[in-house]
Amino acid sequence: MVKELVSVIAKRLVDHPEEVRVTEKQKEHLIVYELSVHPSDVGKVIGKQGRIAKAIRTVVTSAAVKEQKRVAVDILS
């Protein structure tokens, strides 16, 4: 569910939604979602001073609390 949430949010923000990729990596007690987008869309996903990236992380963390998971979102360039 969280992976889909990251994907849906990112696709709404970018100009090239077909190039949005979200991969899930399991670490010890943490699930890391790696978000990759078209190179021209990286700034749109990060936002000014990282505000959009922080908002995405906040929403995803809140959703993961319901599933009792610890998550992180990494934005790959």
Secondary structure, DSSP 8 states (H G I E B T S, - for coil): -HHHHHHHHHHHH-S-GGG-EEEEEEETTEEEEEEE--GGGHHHHH-GGGHHHHHHHHHHHHHHHHTT--EEEEEE-
